[in-house]
Amino acid sequence: MTVQIATSRRGIPHARTLALWARAAYADAASATKFPRPAALTIRIVGAAESRRLNRTWRGKDKPTNVLSFPGMDAAVSTAHTLQPAIILGDLAVCAPVVRREAREQRKPLRAHWAHMIVHGVLHLLGYDHEDEHDAQRMEALEVRILARMGIDNPYVVALAA
């Protein structure tokens, strides 16, 4: 797992924490998918300009977004001085300013929203999506279960105004 910080570190969880969340999502969801092997993942934390550029280039949407997922492929990776078959799960680009803004607007703890974005992105890399109601419900239920195992509240429950 590689973590790249390409923006201000303000409010960004430690790389070990990001990796812990990604591994939890992978371990939980990968057993039910075609990804039973070890996986390599890059998480890149970006600013609004880079997120906007990536979103415009790859999705045709000219605005920054919270998380973008770029699937990888099968490969051999070096682990513990050996070459073994593994999956290059892919790359996540997480936009720190958007995550901060969303957490504030949704009245969610920033750390919990970061965890949700990492879990959400990893699930996209594993083939989950929310293009239709059935798929969205399936993906959201999995997110809720993974986050609950980490002690994080359901991200889809709207916080009541204070």
Legacy VTK file of the C-alpha trace (Angstrom):
# vtk DataFile Version 3.0
C-alpha trace
ASCII
DATASET POLYDATA
POINTS 162 float
0.000 0.000 0.000
1.272 3.401 -0.981
-0.067 6.678 0.367
0.801 9.924 -1.397
-0.046 13.304 0.090
-0.186 15.936 -2.664
-1.901 18.691 -0.676
-1.930 20.280 2.770
-1.835 17.658 5.519
-4.408 19.547 7.613
-7.060 17.134 8.869
-5.744 14.160 6.896
-5.497 10.918 8.894
-2.104 9.261 9.178
-1.067 6.972 6.313
-1.219 3.938 8.647
-4.842 4.771 9.467
-5.779 5.153 5.794
-4.127 1.786 5.111
-5.972 0.156 8.022
-9.330 1.317 6.641
-8.463 0.175 3.117
-7.344 -3.245 4.357
-10.534 -3.637 6.401
-12.679 -2.900 3.350
-10.633 -5.231 1.159
-10.619 -8.082 3.683
-14.361 -7.855 4.207
-15.462 -7.427 0.593
-12.769 -9.268 -1.359
-13.675 -12.683 -0.007
-16.994 -12.469 -1.849
-15.456 -11.242 -5.102
-12.868 -12.317 -7.620
-10.031 -10.816 -5.528
-8.924 -13.453 -3.000
-5.204 -12.692 -3.397
-3.025 -9.983 -1.873
-3.583 -6.583 -3.436
-1.572 -3.440 -4.068
-3.263 -0.075 -3.699
-2.209 3.550 -3.991
-4.127 6.200 -2.093
-3.351 9.715 -3.287
-4.663 12.613 -1.221
-5.173 15.572 -3.535
-6.306 19.169 -3.489
-9.335 20.583 -5.277
-7.479 21.507 -8.475
-6.080 18.000 -9.024
-9.403 16.371 -8.152
-11.207 18.657 -10.594
-8.678 17.890 -13.345
-8.970 14.126 -12.798
-12.769 14.252 -12.592
-12.974 16.324 -15.777
-10.541 14.067 -17.660
-11.947 10.691 -16.603
-15.613 11.368 -15.850
-16.396 14.505 -17.855
-17.434 16.390 -14.702
-15.745 19.766 -14.266
-15.651 19.903 -10.473
-13.692 18.317 -7.651
-15.216 15.233 -6.038
-14.639 13.360 -2.793
-13.085 10.136 -4.132
-12.162 8.794 -7.551
-11.323 5.144 -8.151
-9.016 3.914 -10.894
-9.068 0.089 -11.131
-5.827 -1.817 -11.614
-5.057 -5.292 -12.980
-3.434 -8.616 -12.184
0.331 -8.449 -11.779
3.250 -9.865 -9.891
4.374 -7.662 -7.037
7.365 -7.878 -4.789
6.427 -8.604 -1.187
8.911 -9.510 1.535
11.701 -10.076 -0.993
9.691 -12.508 -3.104
7.709 -12.149 -6.273
4.191 -13.456 -5.883
0.978 -13.129 -7.835
-1.093 -10.256 -6.616
-3.719 -7.859 -7.727
-2.952 -4.265 -8.469
-6.251 -3.200 -7.007
-5.827 0.314 -8.348
-5.596 3.895 -7.226
-7.798 6.151 -5.150
-7.649 9.928 -5.427
-9.268 11.457 -2.350
-9.853 15.209 -2.325
-9.074 16.526 1.156
-10.954 19.851 0.819
-14.105 18.120 -0.440
-13.969 15.521 2.351
-13.566 18.319 4.942
-16.449 20.322 3.455
-18.780 17.324 3.229
-18.072 16.263 6.816
-18.852 19.781 8.015
-22.020 20.094 5.887
-23.258 16.635 6.897
-22.329 17.207 10.553
-20.187 14.079 10.622
-16.897 13.567 12.436
-14.113 14.266 9.944
-12.305 11.020 10.780
-15.490 8.997 10.174
-16.024 10.647 6.792
-12.419 9.914 5.797
-12.940 6.264 6.735
-16.144 6.174 4.693
-14.440 7.641 1.617
-11.608 5.082 1.799
-14.041 2.180 2.256
-16.276 3.536 -0.525
-13.333 3.880 -2.912
-11.986 0.396 -2.201
-15.419 -1.089 -2.839
-15.529 0.666 -6.212
-12.154 -0.911 -7.026
-13.652 -4.282 -6.140
-16.447 -3.746 -8.648
-19.226 -2.374 -6.468
-21.187 0.626 -7.723
-24.326 2.634 -7.068
-25.620 3.148 -10.593
-29.044 1.708 -9.816
-31.093 1.380 -6.636
-30.353 -2.324 -6.100
-26.587 -1.877 -6.513
-26.619 1.238 -4.334
-28.413 -0.592 -1.515
-25.992 -3.510 -1.755
-22.929 -1.246 -1.687
-24.277 0.957 1.114
-25.115 -2.065 3.281
-21.575 -3.361 2.855
-20.109 0.067 3.689
-22.265 0.298 6.818
-21.172 -3.197 7.944
-17.456 -2.532 7.361
-17.589 0.849 9.100
-19.575 -0.571 12.040
-16.850 -3.182 12.588
-14.463 -0.240 12.971
-16.775 1.509 15.440
-17.965 4.111 12.925
-21.624 5.097 12.701
-23.768 4.576 9.615
-22.720 7.355 7.193
-26.117 7.340 5.504
-28.040 8.434 8.597
-28.613 12.153 8.247
-27.446 14.136 11.263
-30.167 16.216 12.847
-29.664 19.964 13.019
-28.501 21.148 16.429
LINES 1 163
162 0 1 2 3 4 5 6 7 8 9 10 11 12 13 14 15 16 17 18 19 20 21 22 23 24 25 26 27 28 29 30 31 32 33 34 35 36 37 38 39 40 41 42 43 44 45 46 47 48 49 50 51 52 53 54 55 56 57 58 59 60 61 62 63 64 65 66 67 68 69 70 71 72 73 74 75 76 77 78 79 80 81 82 83 84 85 86 87 88 89 90 91 92 93 94 95 96 97 98 99 100 101 102 103 104 105 106 107 108 109 110 111 112 113 114 115 116 117 118 119 120 121 122 123 124 125 126 127 128 129 130 131 132 133 134 135 136 137 138 139 140 141 142 143 144 145 146 147 148 149 150 151 152 153 154 155 156 157 158 159 160 161
